[in-house]
Amino acid sequence: MKKEYKTVRSIAGPLFYVEKVQDVAYGEIARVRLPSGEDRLGQVLEVSDDVVLLQLFAGTAGANLDNSAVKFLGKGLELAVSSEMLGRVFDGLGNPIDGGGEVIAEDRKDVSGLAINPYARSYPDEFIQTGISAIDAMNTLVRGQKLPVFSGSGLPHNQITAQIARQAAVRGKKEDFCVVFAAMGITFEEADFFRKDFEKTGAIERSVMFLNLADDPAIERLATPKMALTAAEFLAFEKDYHVLVIMTNMTNYAEALREVSAARKEIPGRRGYPGYMYTDLASIYERAGRIKDKKGSITQIPVLTMPNDDKTHPIPDLTGYITEGQIILSRELEHGGVYPPIDVLPSLSRLKEKGIGEGKTRDDHSAVTSQLFAAYARGKQAKELAVILGEEALSDEDKKFSKFADEYENSYVAQGEYESRTIEESLDLGWELLKMLPREELKRVKDEQIDKYMK
C-alpha cells in the first residue's frame, strides 16, 4: 500500500519538490490532493536521495506547502488501448472528449515505449499513395518511413496533413489501414477544423485523434505524441494495421520541452532548448518502422513550423538528422497561389528508390521523376537569370525550360485540396509536361520509355 506524503518542500511553476520519499521511480505517476479536495495527476521527473521532483499535468494553481498531499501510484503514465479507439477523439492524456464514453480497454500500455530494436526491423520498401503528386512521384512515402513536413507560420500545413489523412492508402493489397493523428499546442479553431474535416469526409472512421490545445498544460503536450504512438503500436503490432501517424506541431512540442527544462533550472543548449532535445526527439521518431514477422507497420509524418522559416533552427535541424528526408513548403509558391506549395527541389525522401519501380509503382517512375526534377531545376535557373539580365538574354532552349518551370508548378505541383491523383495519373502528367521540351534534352529517360509513355 503506497503511503501519502505531506512533505512538499517547495512549489515552482508546475513543479513540486517532495522530500522524505522512499521507493519512487523516474516517470512514476502521482496523485496530488489539493487543499480544495481536487485531485490532479503528476509525473516524476527526477529522483535524488529522498527528494522527488514532480510535475503536475494541470498546473499547481490552488496548491500550498502545508495542505497538499502526494501519493505515488507505482506505475508510469498508461493508455487504455482497444480496437474501439478507431473513430474516437481524445485529449492529450488519452481521455475521451467526443462524448462517446470510456474505451473498454483490451490492455493498458505504458506510454514511454521504446524505439524499435534495429535487429528486429524490416526494411521499408512498400509505396504509400497519398494522392499528392509532389509527394507520391517526387518524394515518395514508403511504409515504415518517417518523413517530416517542414512548414512555416501561415502556410497550409494543416490542410495538407488533413488531405494526406483522408487520401493515404497502401496500394494493391487488401490490408487494414488507419491514421493516428496527434495535435500538440494547436488553437481551438485548428482542432475544430481537423475534427470537422475528418467527420465530413468519413476519415474519422479509420482514425484515432489526440488533441492538445494551446491553453492546455505544457506537460500534457509532452505526453501527447507518446499517447498517439502507444495507440499506433497497439494497432500496428497487435491488430495488424498499417498505421500512418501524423503529428502536428512538433515545434510546439519542442517549445514545451524548453519550458519544462527552464522550470527545472537545467543548463540550456542551442537557443535555450535542452541539450537532450536530440535524444528526446529520437525517442519519438524511432518508434516508426516495420518489425520482422509482423504484418502491421508505423509510418510517421511529423509536421513542424520553422521559426522565421529557418531550416538551421535546432528543431528542423535535429529532426532532419533523425528522419529519412523532409517535405519543405515554400512561401514563394504559396504567395503564387500554388496549393500544395511543396518545393520539390530542397525536399527529399531518402527511401524513395526502395519503394518505387515495377511491381510497386511503375517501371518509368525513377527515370521520369529524375527528368522532371532536372528540367524544373534548369527552368528555375533560367528564370533567375532572366530577372538579372532580362528575358531577351535567354537562349531559345532556356526560354522553353523557363516556361516548363511555370507549367510544372501550376499544373503538376498544384492540385485541388480534395483532388486525389493515383501514381499512374501523376506519372502520365509528368510525361505530358515533358512534351514541352526538345526530345534531345530528355537525357534521363530511355528512348523506349519515351516511345512507350510519351503519346
C-alpha positions in Angstrom: 0.0 0.0 0.0 1.6 3.3 -1.1 1.5 6.0 1.6 0.6 9.6 1.2 3.2 12.3 1.7 2.5 15.8 3.1 6.2 16.8 2.8 6.0 19.2 -0.1 9.1 21.4 0.3 8.6 23.9 -2.4 6.4 24.7 -5.4 7.9 26.4 -8.6 5.6 26.9 -11.6 4.2 23.4 -12.4 6.8 21.7 -10.3 6.5 20.1 -6.8 9.6 19.2 -4.7 8.6 16.5 -2.3 11.1 15.3 0.4 11.4 12.2 2.7 10.1 10.0 -0.1 11.0 6.3 -0.5 10.7 3.7 -3.3 9.8 6.1 -6.1 11.0 5.6 -9.7 11.6 8.1 -12.5 8.5 8.5 -14.7 6.2 7.2 -12.0 2.7 8.8 -11.8 1.5 10.5 -8.6 -1.9 11.8 -7.5 -1.8 15.2 -5.8 -4.7 16.2 -3.5 -5.0 19.9 -3.2 -6.4 21.8 -0.2 -9.7 22.2 -2.1 -10.0 18.4 -2.3 -9.3 18.3 -6.0 -7.1 15.6 -7.3 -4.5 16.2 -10.0 -2.1 13.8 -11.7 1.7 14.5 -12.0 4.8 12.6 -13.1 8.2 12.2 -11.5 10.9 14.0 -13.5 13.8 13.5 -11.1 14.7 11.4 -8.1 17.6 12.4 -5.8 18.3 10.8 -2.4 14.9 11.3 -0.6 13.8 14.3 -2.7 11.5 13.9 -5.7 10.8 16.4 -8.5 7.2 16.1 -9.6 5.4 17.9 -12.5 1.7 18.3 -12.5 -0.2 17.8 -15.7 -2.8 20.5 -14.9 -0.6 23.1 -13.1 -0.2 23.9 -9.4 -2.8 26.7 -9.0 -4.5 26.3 -5.6 -1.7 24.2 -4.1 0.2 25.1 -1.0 3.0 23.6 1.1 1.0 22.7 4.2 -2.2 21.1 2.9 -1.2 19.4 -0.3 -0.8 15.6 -0.2 1.1 13.4 -2.7 0.5 9.7 -3.3 2.8 7.8 -5.7 0.9 5.2 -7.7 3.7 2.8 -8.5 3.3 2.9 -12.3 4.1 5.1 -15.3 1.7 7.0 -17.5 -0.6 4.5 -19.2 -3.1 4.4 -22.0 -6.1 2.1 -22.2 -5.9 0.6 -25.7 -8.5 -1.1 -27.8 -9.7 -1.6 -31.4 -12.6 0.6 -30.3 -10.3 3.6 -30.3 -10.8 3.9 -34.1 -13.3 6.7 -34.8 -12.7 8.3 -31.4 -11.2 11.7 -30.2 -9.1 12.0 -27.1 -7.3 14.8 -25.2 -3.6 14.9 -24.9 -3.7 12.5 -21.9 -5.9 9.9 -23.6 -9.2 10.9 -22.0 -12.2 10.7 -24.4 -13.5 14.2 -25.4 -16.1 13.2 -28.1 -18.9 12.3 -25.7 -18.6 8.6 -26.6 -17.8 7.4 -23.1 -14.8 5.5 -21.8 -13.0 3.0 -24.1 -13.4 -0.6 -22.9 -9.7 -1.5 -22.6 -8.2 -4.6 -24.1 -5.0 -3.7 -22.4 -3.2 -0.9 -20.6 0.2 0.2 -22.1 2.9 2.4 -20.6 3.2 5.3 -23.0 7.0 5.7 -22.6 7.6 3.0 -25.1 10.9 2.1 -26.8 12.5 2.6 -30.1 12.2 -0.5 -32.3 15.2 -2.8 -31.9 17.4 -2.3 -35.1 17.9 -6.1 -35.3 14.1 -6.7 -35.4 13.4 -4.0 -38.0 12.3 -4.9 -41.5 13.5 -2.6 -44.3 10.8 -0.1 -45.5 10.1 -0.8 -49.2 6.4 -0.5 -49.9 4.8 2.5 -51.5 2.1 4.5 -49.7 -0.1 6.6 -52.0 -1.1 10.0 -50.6 -2.8 11.2 -53.8 -0.5 14.3 -53.9 1.8 14.3 -57.0 4.6 16.3 -55.4 4.9 13.6 -52.7 3.9 10.4 -54.5 6.0 10.9 -57.6 8.8 13.2 -56.5 9.3 12.5 -52.7 7.7 9.1 -52.3 6.5 8.0 -48.9 7.3 4.4 -48.0 5.6 2.2 -45.4 7.6 2.3 -42.2 9.3 5.6 -43.1 9.4 8.8 -41.0 9.1 11.8 -43.4 8.6 15.2 -41.8 6.9 18.3 -43.3 8.9 21.5 -42.8 6.5 24.4 -42.9 6.3 28.0 -41.7 3.8 30.2 -39.9 0.7 30.8 -42.1 1.5 28.1 -44.6 -1.3 25.5 -45.3 0.3 22.5 -43.5 -3.0 21.8 -41.7 -4.8 21.4 -45.0 -2.1 19.3 -46.4 -1.9 16.9 -43.4 -5.7 16.6 -43.4 -5.6 15.8 -47.1 -3.0 13.1 -46.5 -5.0 11.6 -43.7 -8.1 11.5 -46.0 -6.4 10.0 -49.0 -3.4 7.9 -47.8 -3.6 4.2 -48.6 -1.4 1.2 -49.2 -2.0 0.1 -52.8 -2.6 -3.3 -54.2 -3.3 -5.1 -51.0 -6.5 -5.8 -49.0 -4.9 -4.7 -45.8 -6.3 -2.7 -42.9 -5.0 0.9 -42.9 -5.7 3.6 -40.3 -4.5 7.1 -39.2 -3.4 8.1 -35.7 -3.5 11.9 -35.5 -1.7 13.8 -32.7 -2.1 17.6 -32.4 0.1 19.5 -29.9 -0.4 23.1 -28.9 -2.9 23.9 -31.7 -5.7 26.5 -31.4 -9.3 25.7 -30.9 -10.0 26.8 -34.5 -7.4 24.4 -35.8 -8.7 21.5 -33.7 -12.2 22.2 -34.9 -11.0 22.2 -38.5 -9.4 18.8 -38.1 -12.4 17.3 -36.3 -15.0 18.6 -38.8 -12.9 17.7 -41.8 -12.4 14.1 -40.6 -16.1 13.8 -39.8 -17.3 15.4 -43.1 -15.1 13.1 -45.3 -15.6 9.9 -43.2 -11.8 9.7 -42.4 -12.7 9.7 -38.7 -14.0 6.1 -39.0 -10.4 4.9 -39.6 -8.7 7.4 -37.4 -7.7 8.0 -33.7 -7.3 11.6 -32.8 -5.4 13.1 -29.8 -5.9 16.8 -29.4 -3.8 19.0 -27.1 -4.8 22.7 -27.3 -2.7 25.7 -26.9 -4.1 26.5 -23.5 -3.5 23.0 -22.2 -0.5 22.5 -19.8 2.9 22.0 -21.3 3.5 18.7 -19.6 0.4 17.3 -21.3 1.9 18.4 -24.6 4.9 16.3 -23.9 2.7 13.2 -23.3 0.5 13.6 -26.4 2.9 12.1 -29.1 3.7 9.3 -26.7 0.0 8.6 -26.3 -0.5 8.6 -30.1 2.4 6.3 -30.7 1.3 3.9 -28.0 -2.1 3.6 -29.7 -0.3 3.2 -33.1 1.9 0.4 -31.8 -1.1 -1.5 -30.4 -3.0 -1.2 -33.7 0.1 -2.0 -35.8 1.8 -4.8 -34.0 -1.2 -6.4 -32.2 -4.0 -5.7 -34.6 -2.0 -5.8 -37.9 -3.0 -2.4 -39.1 -0.8 -0.2 -41.4 -0.8 2.9 -39.3 0.1 6.4 -40.5 0.9 8.7 -37.6 0.6 12.4 -38.3 2.0 14.7 -35.5 1.5 18.4 -35.6 3.1 20.6 -34.5 6.5 19.3 -33.3 7.6 22.9 -32.8 5.0 23.3 -30.1 6.3 20.1 -28.5 9.9 21.3 -28.5 8.8 24.7 -27.0 7.0 22.7 -24.2 10.2 20.7 -23.7 12.2 24.0 -23.3 9.6 25.4 -20.9 9.8 22.3 -18.7 13.6 22.4 -18.9 13.7 26.1 -17.8 11.4 25.3 -14.9 13.8 22.7 -13.8 16.7 25.2 -14.0 18.6 23.0 -16.4 21.6 24.4 -18.3 20.2 25.4 -21.7 21.7 24.4 -25.1 21.2 25.9 -28.5 18.7 28.8 -28.4 17.6 27.8 -24.9 16.5 24.3 -25.8 17.7 21.5 -23.5 20.8 19.6 -24.6 18.9 16.3 -24.6 16.4 17.5 -27.2 18.0 15.4 -29.9 17.6 12.3 -27.8 14.1 13.2 -26.9 13.0 13.7 -30.5 14.8 10.5 -31.5 12.8 8.6 -28.8 9.6 9.7 -30.7 10.7 9.4 -34.3 12.4 6.0 -33.9 9.1 4.4 -32.8 8.2 4.3 -36.5 9.0 1.3 -38.7 8.3 -2.3 -39.5 9.1 -5.4 -37.5 10.1 -8.7 -38.9 7.3 -11.3 -38.9 4.7 -8.6 -38.1 2.1 -7.6 -40.7 1.5 -4.1 -39.3 3.7 -1.1 -39.6 4.0 2.5 -38.4 4.7 5.3 -40.8 5.3 8.8 -39.4 4.7 12.3 -40.9 5.7 14.8 -38.2 4.8 18.4 -39.0 6.9 21.4 -37.7 6.8 25.1 -38.4 10.3 26.5 -38.8 10.7 29.7 -36.7 11.4 32.6 -39.2 11.4 29.9 -41.9 15.0 29.0 -40.8 16.0 25.4 -41.8 19.0 25.7 -39.5 16.9 26.2 -36.4 17.5 23.4 -33.8 14.1 21.8 -34.3 14.2 21.2 -38.1 17.9 20.7 -37.9 17.8 17.9 -35.4 14.6 16.4 -37.0 16.5 16.3 -40.3 19.3 14.2 -38.8 16.9 11.6 -37.3 14.3 11.2 -40.1 14.6 9.9 -43.7 14.1 13.1 -45.6 11.8 16.1 -45.5 8.9 17.7 -47.4 9.5 21.5 -47.5 6.7 24.0 -48.0 7.5 27.2 -49.9 6.2 30.6 -49.0 7.0 31.8 -52.5 4.8 29.1 -54.1 2.1 29.8 -51.6 2.1 33.5 -52.5 1.9 32.5 -56.1 -1.4 30.7 -55.4 0.1 27.1 -55.7 -1.5 24.5 -53.4 0.0 22.4 -52.0 3.1 24.7 -52.0 5.6 21.9 -51.9 9.1 22.9 -53.0 10.4 19.7 -54.6 14.0 21.0 -55.1 15.1 21.0 -51.4 12.6 18.3 -50.5 13.9 14.7 -50.2 12.7 11.2 -49.5 15.8 9.1 -48.7 13.8 5.8 -49.1 12.1 6.8 -52.4 14.1 4.4 -54.6 13.3 1.5 -52.3 9.5 2.0 -52.7 9.1 2.6 -56.4 9.6 0.8 -59.7 8.0 -2.1 -61.4 5.6 -4.1 -59.2 5.4 -1.2 -56.7 4.5 1.9 -58.8 5.7 1.7 -62.4 8.8 0.9 -64.3 9.4 4.5 -65.5 8.9 6.1 -62.1 12.5 6.8 -61.2 13.5 8.0 -64.7 10.6 10.3 -65.4 10.8 12.0 -62.0 14.5 12.4 -62.3 13.9 14.1 -65.7 11.2 16.3 -64.2 13.5 17.3 -61.3 16.4 18.2 -63.7 14.2 20.1 -66.1 12.5 22.1 -63.3 15.9 23.0 -61.7 17.1 24.2 -65.1 13.9 26.2 -65.6 14.3 27.9 -62.2 17.9 28.8 -63.0 16.7 30.3 -66.3 14.0 32.3 -64.5 16.6 33.7 -62.1 18.9 34.6 -64.9 16.0 36.4 -66.7 15.5 38.5 -63.5 19.1 39.7 -63.7 19.7 40.0 -67.4 16.3 40.2 -68.9 14.3 37.6 -70.8 15.8 38.6 -74.1 19.2 37.4 -72.8 17.9 33.8 -72.6 18.5 31.3 -75.3 15.5 29.7 -77.0 16.1 26.5 -75.0 16.3 28.4 -71.8 13.0 30.1 -72.6 11.4 26.6 -73.1 12.8 25.5 -69.7 11.6 28.7 -68.0 8.1 28.1 -69.4 8.3 24.5 -68.3 9.1 25.5 -64.7 5.9 27.7 -64.6 3.7 24.9 -66.1 5.3 22.4 -63.7 4.3 24.5 -60.7 0.9 25.4 -61.9 -0.4 22.0 -63.2 1.8 19.4 -61.6 2.7 20.6 -58.1 -0.7 22.4 -57.9 -3.8 20.4 -57.3 -7.1 20.6 -55.5 -7.4 20.2 -51.8 -9.9 17.4 -52.4 -8.2 16.1 -55.5 -6.6 12.7 -55.2 -4.3 11.5 -58.1 -3.2 7.9 -58.5 0.5 7.4 -59.1 -0.2 6.5 -62.7 -2.0 9.8 -63.2 0.9 11.7 -61.6 3.5 9.9 -63.9 1.3 10.4 -67.0 1.0 14.1 -66.2 4.8 14.3 -65.9 5.2 12.8 -69.4 2.7 15.2 -70.7 4.7 18.1 -69.4 7.9 16.8 -70.8 6.4 17.2 -74.3 7.2 20.9 -73.9 10.9 20.2 -74.2 13.1 19.1 -77.1 13.5 15.3 -77.2 17.3 15.7 -77.3 17.1 17.4 -73.9 15.4 14.4 -72.3 18.7 12.8 -71.2 17.5 11.0 -68.1 14.8 8.8 -69.7 15.4 6.0 -72.2 14.2 6.1 -75.8 12.0 3.1 -75.2 10.3 4.8 -72.3 9.7 7.9 -74.4 8.2 5.8 -77.1 6.0 3.9 -74.6 4.7 6.7 -72.4 5.0 10.0 -74.3 2.0 9.6 -76.5 
